[in-house]
Amino acid sequence: MELSDFEYISWEQFHKMCFDLAQRIKAKRVSLDKLAVISRGGAIVGRILSDLLDLPIHYLTIVSTVRVGHLKEPKIVEAWQEPIERENILLVDEIADSGRTFECARQHLLRFKPAKIYTAAPVIKPATNPKPDFYIHTTNKWIVFPYELRETIEEVTKIWQKEKVSKKEIAQRFVFLGFKQSLIKTLMS
């Protein structure tokens, strides 16, 4: 994998994306009752949107990423528990890659008979189908969120080591992406 395949999003950028996402949702004047957040990735986005939109937050857990650059079919590992009959729900995740995770969650939530399900993610891929109702940033790159640095460093280091990239060069690549030197040193040791 090349350095150009990645895009690191800082905490500041991430918070701005979430703020802009909330503003976009408010601008549409949709009536919402609850947030349904796809954990684990959507947990932080959901918490920020819960604050900005003043909505209660509830979770379901879906797993679909195996490792950097590889996805599998989404699987619900923690089902929805909250009654939502005749309520308007905002389904939230951090990124919509193929659209399959959102669709898996949406189909699951429909069994609870909500009035309407809207979808939101700060980041989507151009091929995402269907696209969420609300999103901010579109990219083909592998997004590195600010709360997944350890797992990214571990996974990408393995890939680059297989490509015979030196440890020093790997560290320099992470610095170039925007990771702090002290963090890289700690996590790569």
Secondary structure, DSSP 8 states (H G I E B T S, - for coil): --GGGEEE--HHHHHHHHHHHHHHHHHTT----EEEEEETTTHHHHHHHHHHHT--EEEEEEEEEEETTEEEEEEEEE---S--TT-EEEEE-SEESSSHHHHHHHHHHHTT--SEEEEEEEEE-TT-SS--SEEEEE-SSEEE-TT-HHHHHHHHHHHHHHTT--HHHHHHHHHHHT--HHHHHHHH-
